[in-house]
Amino acid sequence: MTYLKKNTRLMGLSMTALTLGLAAPLTAQAELEFNIGVFSDYIDHGESRSDNNAVVQGGMEYTLDTGLFLGVQMSTLAPGDGQEVAPFIGYGFDFGETAFELGYEYFYYSELPGETYEGEIFVAAEHGPFYGEITYVTRAHDRDAEGDTVYHLGAGHEFLPDTAFHAEIGYDKPRKDDNATFWALGVTRSTQMGDISLTYASRNESDAQDLFVAGYSLSF
């Protein structure tokens, strides 16, 4: 059975890892997994979450043979902004050759004024090298953010042994702001010592930056 969030949790904080279709399927048994990564920036919906500062990200996840999974992921932010802490819980299952996942994640920011927390529901699916996800903000410290919806579509392709290309496009639909499209392209090289990645990302906004992010991540 394949659990999507286990394969993309680090990507949820920074799209710099292998995409879903290239991750090795998990056997149906309880499993505890840890990850840690260092990245030159924090990509969030095509823009920098860390004011173009390098970040350290890491976390853990426990998956039960029933399909239930839970864990927490953390990231540093810009100096003086504290940390992002994101506990999550969900359920994953297969239907034929398609894997599905649904759950809830809660983002807490230790020192950001006016943006202390945000909770969202996620629904995701994977079929072969393709995946999609919808997230919906149910509760937030900033009440204007409640009802915000984000759509993701992506794919990955291993074009050389242990080397993969990945692409993602998304649509950010705030409840009380202008809509925006974002995208990311990247390549990841997997080694016995971890994954080395390079990602380009941006948004279709007039003041958007072109982000080029290098990263190293390790799962164990």
ABEGO torsion letter per residue (X at the ends): XBBAAAAAAAAAABBABBBAAABBBBBBBBBBBBBBBBBABBBBGGBBAAGGBBBBBBEBBBBBAAGBBBEBBBBBBBBGAEBBBBBBBBBBBBBEABBBBBEBBBBBBAABBGBABBBBBBBBBBBEABBBBBBBBABBABAAABGBBBBBBBBBBBABBGBBBBBBBBBBBBAABBBBBBBBBBBBBBBAAEBBBBBBBBBBBAABBBBBBBBBBBBX
